[in-house]
Amino acid sequence: MKPKKICPRCSHKKIYIIRRGKRRCASCKYEWIPDRLPLHLSRKEWINILKWFFHGLSAKAISHETEINRWRIHRALIKVRTAMAKDVPEIFSGTIEVDETYIGGQWKNKRKKYKKIKAKRGRGTLKTPVFGILCRGGKVWAEIVPDVEANTLIPLITKRVKCGSTICSDTWKSYTGIATRGYVHRLVDHAKGEYADKQGNHINGLEGFWGYLKRKLASKGGIRKERLPLYLAEYIWRYNHRKIKIEKQIDKLLILLYKT
């Protein structure tokens, strides 16, 4: 499936054909060459790369299968993850789950300097905090945050969740002010062994996503900290589109790559 003939900048549908095969948008006057993808790779090469990418192959293995230079594959996968990061869900509404988690290696694999500090698990750990929002029956959104305090989490909730929605969370103190912002707030107390109540209030959907995310990251065998946002964006995108076939996922990504 080829991308629709619309402006990649403003999505306007009235397009002019101008010099040397270029196109010009009648609305924003943006000019571009159609059917051009990043890194001077053809559409066929991109489809081949994405096919093996969705099958979970490493950059080295994709290079072997496609006979494209390994470093070009590395750059291509960075482009793919960057495009995925831009395809974020819209404002959530309905029944919403919010939670935070920490991403980092297992204790047995930590360096000696971290073991000497005797860092604890959970809140207060030296791992990277990640905050997430999940819409029941819909999509998930997550972002690396500097901390899990109320001043950080509440603005993210008010920005991403429509006022009046029902928000389920655990009893972490940073969620205390949610009800005063115009939301219906429901709590589950994990400390008392409560993970769901009779009214269906729980955060099990988001806990399931955290498990999926950590399994995928663990399979990579270690990721540079500066690349973590890109890998986070990849697995969010994969999770949000897990119910559609790989062929349609490739089509969606190609359209995103055309826009970039």
Secondary structure, DSSP 8 states (H G I E B T S, - for coil): ----SS-TTT--S-EEE-GGG-EEETTT--EE-TT--GGG--HHHHHHHHHHHHTT--HHHHHHHHT--HHHHHHHHHHHHHHHHH-----B-SEEEEEEEEE---GGGS-HHHHHHT--SSTT-SSEEEEEEEETTS-EEEEE-S--SHHHHHHHHHHHB-TT-EEEE-S-GGGTTSGGGT-EEEE--GGGT-S--TT----HHHHHHHHHHHHHHHHTT---GGGHHHHHHHHHHHHHTTTS-HHHHHHHHHHHHHH-
